[in-house]
Amino acid sequence: MADDPQPGADPEERARTLALLRDQHTFPGPFGFRVVIRPGLRATVVQAVVAVLDVDALGDVHERSSRKGNYVALRLEARMASAEQVLEVYDVLKRVDGVLTIL
């Protein structure tokens, strides 16, 4: 469930993060994720995000390769229902092999 903390997660840190998200963003509303990945993982990352959201909630996905092509930066725009849903997306992205950084 969205309200259940992840195993090993600090409930106080989660509460602070949720409060910050609610303070800085309007829900439901747009939210942007930035993800640095290994090349060739765009579809995997998009599928992971869509697994949490309704397919219609995912908006534009922008991709930019590093100069040498070793990394790809993705910017995903999505309509998020709640701050909890944002954390769900972050949790799913953390588990995708080849995701290097999530912002």
N, C-alpha and C positions, 0 to 999 in steps of 0.2 A: 504494500500500500504506500501511497505517497507520503503519508504522515508518519510511517514507521521509519525510524533511523536505520541506516545501513549497519550491518554487523561491524562492530569496531568503531563506529562513528561516535563522536562526542556529541551528545544531545544538546549541550549548551552551545557548542560551535554551530550546530545545525540551526538552532533557534536564532542565533545572531545573524547567520547568513540569510535566513528567511526574512528576518526583520529588515535587513539592509536591502534585499531585493524588493520588498514591498515598499520601502521608503523611496527607492530610486526609480521604480518602474510602475506602470499601471497594468493591472491584470483584470480581465483578459486584455492582451495587447501585444505589440510587436516586441521581439527580443532577438538580439544577434549573438551568434556563437562564432568564435574564431578557433580553428583547429589546424594545427600543423601536423602533417601526416607524411608517411613514405609515399612515393609515387605509386599510382595504381589502386589506391584505396578509396577513391571518391565514392564509388557506388556502395562500398561497405559502410562508410560513415553515414551516408544518406539513408541507407536502409536501417541503420541503428537508430537514427533520429526519428524516422517515420514509425518505427516500432513503438515509440513512446507517444507520438502525436497522431492525430488524424492526418491522413495523407494530404488533405486540403489545407492543413495548418502550416505546412512547409512552404515557404516562399522561394525567393531567389537563392541560388547557390553560386557563389563566385569562386573562381579558382585562379591561383597565381603560383607558378613554379619558381623555385629559386634559380639563381643565375646558372648554376651548374646542373640543375635538374635533380638534385639529391633530395629535395623536400618540396612539398606542395602546401600552400596555405589556402584553406577553405574559409569562406565567410558564408554562414548559413543564416538566413533570416526566417523567423518562424513566428506564428501567432500563438502565444502561450496562454493557457487558461489560468495558470496560477504560479506562484513562486515555487511551490512544491514540484510542479511539473518541470520547471527549469532545472531543479536539482536532480530529478529523474533523468533528464537528458544528459547532464554532466556525469552522472553515475554510469549510464550506459556507455558514453564515450570513453570513460576511463578503462573500460573492459575491452575495447577494440584494440587488437594487436596491430601495432604500426602507428597508433596515434601517439605523437611525441609531446605535444603541448595543447592544452585547452585553455582558451581565454574567454 
